[in-house]
Amino acid sequence: MINKLITIICALCFALLSACSSPLPVIKNMMPDPDVLHVLNSKNNWNFKLATNKYMNKVTARIHYLSEQKINNQELDALLYYLRGFSYYADIKTIDKINWQQLENALSSLKNSGFLNLNNDKNARLVEHYAVTLYRFYNHNTLSTKIAPHLETLSKLVLLEYESDNFPSQYAHWETLRAMAFLTYEAKKNKTLANAILTTKNWLPSLKSIAQKTGWQREHALWALAYQHKILADNARNKLDNQVWHLLDKTKLTLNEKQFLFSQRYLINSYRGLSECENDFKGKCSFPTIDSALPINHKCSDRLFIRANHMSEKQLQQSCNKLTSQESHFHKILATKNLPTANDHNQSLRVVIFDNYSQYNQYGQMIFDINTDNGGMYIEGTPSDPNNQATFYSYEVFWQGPEFKVWNLNHEYVHYLDGRFSKYGSFGHYPSHLVWWSEGLAELISKKNVNPKAYKEAKETSKDKWPTLQDIFATTYDDGSKRVYQWSYLAIHYLTQVDLKGVQTLSQHLKNDFFKGYTNQLDLLAKKHQTGFIQFLDKQLENHIDEKAKQDIAPKKLYRYLYRDYLMPKTLQISKKHNHIL
């Protein structure tokens, strides 16, 4: 194909040179740069070797040139597709300022080329590339400041009409809608991007217009509007809620269909569910049942059962074994004698396992009324209530198939054991100094001595910035995941090796509701073992095998919480020509 491209390019050069009498501008350097040809001639240019600044520089310069000269050919298609692959294989942090600016120049030239329409399949392909490039690169701070003109273009492209059976146009429209939603999702943590979206005049009107269409277009628009809800001010949020219901209410859909779309496409994706439906949106929601969402009810033991959507007998048994196998280790470490805390009626744990995050997001909020803007959770409830049901909510590791695995399965089960056999009262009973204990203990029991991520964190942190034991004991969830999980693990792992009885004393004080004794014991351990903790880390890091070399064996993936599997149009699919790393 590339040889054919070169032939076409040469022929075009000859034609231009022959047209001496025509008042055409002089076009220099018509042939692609050797590095561009190398990208084009590679059998598969989605790889680590080609995902470098050098190749990006030459490719974006070529895209800029072709767009400026209004040349829409296979080469332009291939180079834009290379950028998509680059976004998955490259280390984005290494892109220099020159290349960021050149990427912006290239995309702005494409935007102004006159090719971004659905008049033909070749142009539709460029619309697809344009949308994907925006959401793969412009969520980064360097380009967020330059995104405003592109957002206005997106809000117009999404309204383009096309024949329903035209696949290139379908893909273009699909990726344009996804770009609007993905960028809005990223705007939650990027104020520059959020402000650009909120000040784009046609953004909301365009999404509302698509919400009045049918099928997957409407569902995608509702999903994108839900993400929009998260970046609005409170008064604007209420206004949007009313507008979305009004748009649905104007359609010829049945009441049940309107309720389903409003609650299970719009509300849940703005992280709202059962409580809001029962209070703020009465009569506007539909409610799935636990048996329809989770038909599997499997008993592992007297104190452990699984509710799931799709799991084989082998997978159920495997999950049961993984959970129960760590119980003896937990009881041995803390010397619990298998006796629960006083007034604790959490005699069983319900483990809810969804097929993926999309199910967790939908049913977690609509059935169990939990917030799902997270990776799963353990809800202890009120242990003193005889009717209480402690529950761990999770989902399969759908992004690492085909091997079956449940996200954080062992870690979360330790939270149940800790609350049942070690800590008195419900979550939040003690005022402070419990984060390191809860999360560090869960990491220790679930990972034991194998936790390369923790040692990697210690190795990459300069020694003068290592938190002390006293710092770690005072950790809160606001201190960030590295402190909460990695450093808490390192602290409790060390203490169980050098002063197991001291750790068991902490557990006994928590079990007996003696918080003062617990904090006094923490002070004692911090003073007694701080020097030893530093020496322990030094020794461990000497033997630590650097995991960095393993990181480049796999590309980055499309962030697993961005999209919803139920939104995927049945007529489209991720394919060799329309690929993403999932």
Secondary structure, DSSP 8 states (H G I E B T S, - for coil): -HHHHHHHHHHHHHHHHH-TTS--------S--HHHHHHHHSS---STTT-SHHHHHHHHHHHHHHHHTT--SHHHHHHHHHHHHHHHHS-GGG--HHHHHHHHHHHHHHHTSS--SSSSHHHHHHHHHHHHHHHHHTTSHHHHTT-HHHHHHHHHHTT----TT-HHHHHHHHHHHHHHHHHHHHGGG-HHHHHHHHT-TTHHHHHHHHHTS-HHHHHHHHHHHHHHHTTS-HHHHHHHHHHHHHHHHTSS--HHHHHHHIIIIIIGGGT--HHHHHHTSTTS-----HHHH--EEEEEETTEEEEESS--HHHHHHHHHHHHTTHHHHHHHHT-TT---TT-----EEEEEESSHHHHHHHHHHTS----SSS-EEE---TTSTT--EEEEEEB-GGGTTS--BTTHHHHHHHHHHHHHT--SSTT-S-SS-HHHHHHHHHHHHHTT--HHHHHHHHHS-GGG---HHHHHT--GGG-HIIIIIIHHHHHHHHHHH-HHHHHHHHHHHHTT-HHHHHHHHHHHHHHHHHHHHHHHHHHHHH----GGGGGGS-----TTSS-GGGS-TT----SSS----
